[in-house]
Amino acid sequence: PTANSDEAKENEGSSISGHFGFITIYVVPLVHVDMVKVSVKLKSGLKENIIRSLDHLVGSWLISRRVGAHFVRNLAMQADLICQSLLEDKLGLVLNIEDRSGRIHEMDRHLKSESRR
């Protein structure tokens, strides 16, 4: 057995993964350093426009454990937002973010007009 296979066995039970829309994020804590390996892979069989939209998120990074959770959370939020926009655009729906932003601006205008009275 090589050192790499020994390390793989040590990490075998400690890795986690999560599916976010069309991507899967894998997090593998490294044994001998205070880092995690974060990898992002696309699901197979996606259309070309979806691949182009998510391609910048695909890859692997070595991240300090101290900021690993923050990094993965931001990555998952970006992926989720892109996937939602692709799905909602395909269905002809307005993004929830756009709707909320419009409501916030409308409420702001209303409050400003109320305060002038």
Protein Blocks (a to p, Z undefined) as FASTA:
>chain_A
ZZklmmmmmmmmmpccddehjaccdddddfkbccddddddddehiafklmmmmmmmgccd
dddfklmmmmmmmmmmmmmmmmmmmmmmmnopacfklmmmmmmmmmmmmmmmmmmZZ
